[in-house]
Amino acid sequence: MIRILSASALALGLVACASAPAAGKETQILGKWNCATAADGMAVAGVFDYLADGTVKGDAKLDSEVQGTKVSLTGDIVATWEFLEDGMLKETITALTVRSAVMGGQVAPPAVIPTMIQPMINESVVNQSSTSTVAFTADAFTSTDEEGVVTTCTR
């Protein structure tokens, strides 16, 4: 009798598991991620919060070299995200507010950020989009954009 009940309970459990929908990419991506990528002489790392309303808010650090000078920026990023019909992830940066800048080892004066640095960021970064393939594991995901640049994110 116990063997029959155990077998029935096991069968019901298997049916329940089989009929439960797997979490889609739209659900898997939600929440905070520690992400990092590097390409074309620039490294970007930060914590990004993917929200259910299709926005991303993040705190990022960008390191690069411009005309032989090392540049490091920190800032707040706002972006949009969506999965396209083909499963690709499209992300568009809608704002990047620079909080600090170090150029050639020297801290940029606060007055330089809104007058020189922020306008350059607004022109070169804001409203830029990328499309990438995404692969999820239990606590990480990687995205690979059209140019083969890989971004790795972990919880």
TABELRA-V731687 format. One record per residue. N is the residue number from 1. D_LAST is the distance of its C-alpha to the last C-alpha in whole Angstrom. Layout:
n=N d_last=D_LAST
n=N d_last=D_LAST
This chain:
n=1 d_last=46
n=2 d_last=42
n=3 d_last=41
n=4 d_last=42
n=5 d_last=40
n=6 d_last=37
n=7 d_last=37
n=8 d_last=38
n=9 d_last=34
n=10 d_last=33
n=11 d_last=34
n=12 d_last=33
n=13 d_last=29
n=14 d_last=29
n=15 d_last=31
n=16 d_last=28
n=17 d_last=25
n=18 d_last=27
n=19 d_last=28
n=20 d_last=24
n=21 d_last=23
n=22 d_last=19
n=23 d_last=17
n=24 d_last=17
n=25 d_last=15
n=26 d_last=16
n=27 d_last=14
n=28 d_last=11
n=29 d_last=10
n=30 d_last=11
n=31 d_last=8
n=32 d_last=7
n=33 d_last=5
n=34 d_last=6
n=35 d_last=9
n=36 d_last=12
n=37 d_last=15
n=38 d_last=19
n=39 d_last=22
n=40 d_last=26
n=41 d_last=26
n=42 d_last=23
n=43 d_last=19
n=44 d_last=17
n=45 d_last=13
n=46 d_last=12
n=47 d_last=9
n=48 d_last=10
n=49 d_last=10
n=50 d_last=12
n=51 d_last=15
n=52 d_last=17
n=53 d_last=20
n=54 d_last=19
n=55 d_last=18
n=56 d_last=15
n=57 d_last=15
n=58 d_last=14
n=59 d_last=15
n=60 d_last=16
n=61 d_last=18
n=62 d_last=20
n=63 d_last=22
n=64 d_last=25
n=65 d_last=29
n=66 d_last=32
n=67 d_last=35
n=68 d_last=35
n=69 d_last=33
n=70 d_last=29
n=71 d_last=28
n=72 d_last=24
n=73 d_last=23
n=74 d_last=21
n=75 d_last=21
n=76 d_last=19
n=77 d_last=18
n=78 d_last=19
n=79 d_last=19
n=80 d_last=20
n=81 d_last=18
n=82 d_last=20
n=83 d_last=20
n=84 d_last=24
n=85 d_last=26
n=86 d_last=25
n=87 d_last=22
n=88 d_last=21
n=89 d_last=18
n=90 d_last=20
n=91 d_last=19
n=92 d_last=22
n=93 d_last=21
n=94 d_last=24
n=95 d_last=24
n=96 d_last=23
n=97 d_last=24
n=98 d_last=25
n=99 d_last=25
n=100 d_last=26
n=101 d_last=27
n=102 d_last=28
n=103 d_last=31
n=104 d_last=33
n=105 d_last=31
n=106 d_last=33
n=107 d_last=31
n=108 d_last=32
n=109 d_last=34
n=110 d_last=33
n=111 d_last=36
n=112 d_last=35
n=113 d_last=31
n=114 d_last=33
n=115 d_last=36
n=116 d_last=35
n=117 d_last=31
n=118 d_last=30
n=119 d_last=33
n=120 d_last=32
n=121 d_last=28
n=122 d_last=29
n=123 d_last=31
n=124 d_last=29
n=125 d_last=26
n=126 d_last=26
n=127 d_last=27
n=128 d_last=25
n=129 d_last=24
n=130 d_last=22
n=131 d_last=22
n=132 d_last=19
n=133 d_last=19
n=134 d_last=15
n=135 d_last=14
n=136 d_last=11
n=137 d_last=11
n=138 d_last=9
n=139 d_last=6
n=140 d_last=6
n=141 d_last=9
n=142 d_last=12
n=143 d_last=15
n=144 d_last=18
n=145 d_last=21
n=146 d_last=24
n=147 d_last=25
n=148 d_last=23
n=149 d_last=20
n=150 d_last=17
n=151 d_last=14
n=152 d_last=10
n=153 d_last=7
n=154 d_last=4
n=155 d_last=0
